[in-house]
């Protein structure tokens, strides 16, 4: 008879780290994993606006060399190990205007944040996961990895495409040694930053928030679901992938985009 899993406590005893865990999808992911019983560490450059004593915060700018080592040192010294690593950190701060508007600094900073940060964290935490013969690494990529928007986010799209490819290769190397590696590629997510973004569009275009939202969805080629994802919806997928229910899943990319990508 199969053992019944208590989904509300399925991550009890596990130590998890969520990067970019103070807001948006990262915050929702951290809370979802915490609800499943894990001890959760979050990192970001700035403190969360509302502190949660059950989420241990480590300040870090993971786009910088050495930051991953500092985070790993604190986590291992405090908890002894890491079982679940969610590389959620991601950002695009490049200007619009296409390729000609982008200089080396734009490319280097974007790639450092969106690709090299998870590579460095994996590198410092993987040895102890392999030593224990268990662990889960989840990379949060983006549908822009295969559906790039060239006007303002081309470096971001390229970095996320690299992350998806890297994740696949890493899974091939470590899955047989007990560590699962998967990728989650969200589409547009309804975060607080998106709300502020829509307000700016509405103000500059003299239109309503609904019209601004529609213009963004049109730029993506439309979202059949008719809306962006809520952070909690992305977090629910990540929570499942981090759980024992997903033990046979490794090396795969899971797209959560409301049907945005029009191809197979």
C-alpha positions in Angstrom: 0.0 0.0 0.0 1.4 3.4 -1.0 2.3 5.8 1.8 -0.1 8.8 1.9 1.7 12.2 1.6 0.6 15.1 3.8 0.9 17.9 1.2 0.7 20.5 4.0 3.8 19.1 5.7 5.6 17.5 2.8 8.7 19.6 3.0 9.1 19.4 6.8 12.7 19.3 7.8 13.9 20.7 4.5 16.1 23.8 4.2 15.3 26.0 1.2 16.8 29.2 -0.3 14.7 31.5 -2.6 16.6 34.3 -4.3 14.8 37.5 -5.0 12.5 36.3 -2.3 11.3 39.6 -0.8 8.6 40.5 -3.4 6.6 39.4 -6.4 6.8 35.8 -7.5 9.9 35.2 -5.2 7.9 36.2 -2.1 5.0 34.0 -3.1 7.4 31.0 -3.7 9.0 31.5 -0.4 5.7 31.6 1.4 4.4 28.5 -0.5 7.5 26.5 0.4 7.3 27.7 4.0 3.6 26.6 4.2 4.7 23.1 3.1 6.9 22.9 6.2 10.4 23.9 5.0 12.7 26.3 6.7 13.2 29.1 4.2 16.0 31.5 3.6 15.4 34.5 1.3 17.9 36.8 -0.4 17.6 40.2 -2.1 19.5 43.4 -2.2 17.0 45.2 0.0 15.1 44.1 3.1 11.5 43.0 2.7 9.0 45.8 3.3 7.2 43.6 5.8 9.5 41.3 7.7 8.4 37.7 8.3 10.2 36.1 11.2 9.7 32.7 9.6 11.7 33.7 6.5 15.4 34.2 7.4 16.7 37.1 5.3 20.3 37.4 4.0 21.0 40.6 2.2 23.0 40.1 -1.0 23.5 41.5 -4.5 23.9 38.2 -6.3 24.9 39.9 -9.6 28.3 40.5 -7.9 31.1 38.0 -7.7 31.6 36.7 -4.2 28.0 37.2 -3.1 27.0 33.6 -3.8 29.9 32.4 -1.6 28.8 34.7 1.2 25.2 33.5 1.1 26.3 29.9 1.0 28.6 30.4 4.0 25.8 31.9 6.1 23.3 29.2 5.1 25.6 26.3 5.8 26.9 27.7 9.0 23.4 28.3 10.3 21.6 25.2 9.0 24.3 22.8 8.0 23.0 22.1 4.5 20.7 23.2 1.7 18.0 20.9 0.3 16.1 23.1 -2.1 17.5 26.0 -4.2 15.1 28.2 -6.1 17.0 30.6 -8.4 14.2 33.1 -8.8 16.3 36.3 -9.1 15.7 38.0 -12.4 15.7 41.6 -13.7 15.7 43.6 -16.8 16.7 47.3 -16.6 17.9 48.0 -20.1 16.5 50.9 -22.2 14.2 50.6 -25.2 15.4 51.3 -28.7 16.5 47.9 -29.9 20.1 46.6 -30.3 21.7 50.0 -31.0 20.6 51.4 -27.6 22.4 48.6 -25.7 26.0 48.9 -24.6 28.4 46.4 -23.1 27.4 47.4 -19.5 23.7 46.7 -20.3 24.6 43.2 -21.6 27.1 42.3 -18.9 24.9 43.4 -15.9 21.8 41.6 -17.3 23.7 38.4 -18.0 25.4 38.6 -14.6 22.0 38.9 -12.8 20.0 36.4 -14.9 22.5 33.7 -15.8 25.7 34.0 -13.8 24.0 34.5 -10.4 22.3 31.1 -10.6 25.4 29.4 -12.0 27.4 30.7 -9.1 24.9 29.6 -6.5 24.6 26.2 -8.0 28.3 25.9 -8.0 28.6 26.6 -4.2 25.6 24.5 -3.1 25.9 21.5 -5.4 28.9 19.9 -3.7 27.0 19.4 -0.4 23.9 18.2 -2.2 25.9 15.7 -4.1 27.6 14.6 -0.9 24.2 13.9 0.6 22.9 12.4 -2.6 19.8 14.5 -2.7 18.6 18.0 -3.5 16.4 20.1 -5.8 17.5 23.0 -7.9 14.8 25.1 -9.6 15.7 27.8 -12.1 13.1 30.5 -12.8 13.6 31.4 -16.4 11.0 33.2 -18.7 9.1 32.6 -21.9 11.3 35.3 -23.3 13.9 32.5 -23.5 12.1 31.4 -26.6 9.8 34.4 -27.3 12.1 37.4 -27.1 10.9 41.0 -27.1 13.7 42.9 -28.9 12.8 46.5 -28.1 13.9 46.7 -24.5 14.6 43.2 -23.1 16.9 41.4 -25.6 19.8 40.9 -23.1 17.2 39.5 -20.6 15.8 37.1 -23.2 19.2 35.9 -24.2 20.3 35.4 -20.6 17.1 33.4 -19.9 17.6 31.3 -23.0 21.1 30.5 -21.7 19.7 29.6 -18.3 17.2 27.1 -19.8 20.1 25.5 -21.8 22.4 25.4 -18.8 19.7 23.9 -16.6 19.2 21.1 -19.1 22.9 20.3 -19.2 23.3 20.5 -15.4 20.4 18.0 -15.0 22.1 15.5 -17.3 25.2 15.7 -15.1 23.7 15.5 -11.6 20.3 13.7 -11.8 22.0 10.3 -11.6 23.7 11.5 -8.4 20.5 12.3 -6.6 20.0 16.0 -7.4 17.0 17.1 -9.5 17.2 20.2 -11.7 14.2 21.7 -13.4 13.3 25.0 -15.0 10.1 27.1 -14.7 9.4 29.6 -17.4 6.6 32.0 -16.5 5.0 34.5 -18.9 3.8 37.8 -17.7 3.2 37.9 -13.9 1.0 40.4 -12.1 3.5 41.7 -9.6 3.6 45.1 -7.8 6.2 46.2 -10.3 3.9 45.4 -13.2 1.1 47.4 -11.6 3.4 50.4 -11.3 4.5 49.8 -14.9 0.9 49.8 -16.1 0.3 53.1 -14.3 3.2 54.7 -16.1 2.0 53.4 -19.5 -1.5 54.7 -18.7 -0.2 58.1 -17.7 2.2 58.5 -20.6 -0.4 57.3 -23.2 -3.4 59.0 -21.6 -5.3 55.7 -21.4 -6.9 53.6 -18.7 -5.1 50.8 -16.7 -7.2 48.2 -18.6 -6.1 49.7 -21.9 -2.5 49.7 -20.8 -2.8 46.0 -19.8 -4.3 45.2 -23.2 -1.4 46.9 -25.0 1.1 44.8 -23.1 -0.7 41.6 -23.8 -0.9 42.6 -27.5 2.9 43.1 -27.5 3.2 39.6 -26.3 1.0 38.4 -29.2 -1.9 37.9 -26.8 -2.6 35.8 -23.8 -5.4 33.3 -24.4 -6.1 33.2 -20.6 -6.9 36.9 -20.9 -4.7 38.0 -18.0 -1.2 37.8 -16.5 -0.5 35.1 -14.0 -0.8 35.8 -10.3 2.4 35.2 -8.3 0.7 32.5 -6.2 -0.1 30.5 -9.4 3.6 30.4 -10.3 4.5 29.6 -6.6 2.1 26.6 -6.6 3.9 25.1 -9.6 7.3 25.6 -7.9 6.0 24.2 -4.7 4.9 21.0 -6.5 8.3 20.7 -8.3 10.2 21.1 -5.0 8.1 18.3 -3.4 8.5 14.5 -3.3 5.5 14.3 -5.6 7.9 15.5 -8.4 10.7 13.0 -7.7 10.8 11.7 -11.3 10.9 15.2 -12.8 14.4 16.4 -13.8 15.8 18.2 -16.8 12.5 19.5 -17.9 11.2 23.0 -18.5 7.7 23.9 -17.3 6.0 26.8 -19.0 3.3 28.7 -17.1 2.1 31.4 -19.5 -1.7 31.2 -19.9 -1.1 30.0 -23.5 1.1 32.9 -24.6 3.6 30.9 -26.6 1.8 30.0 -29.8 4.0 27.1 -30.9 4.8 23.6 -29.6 
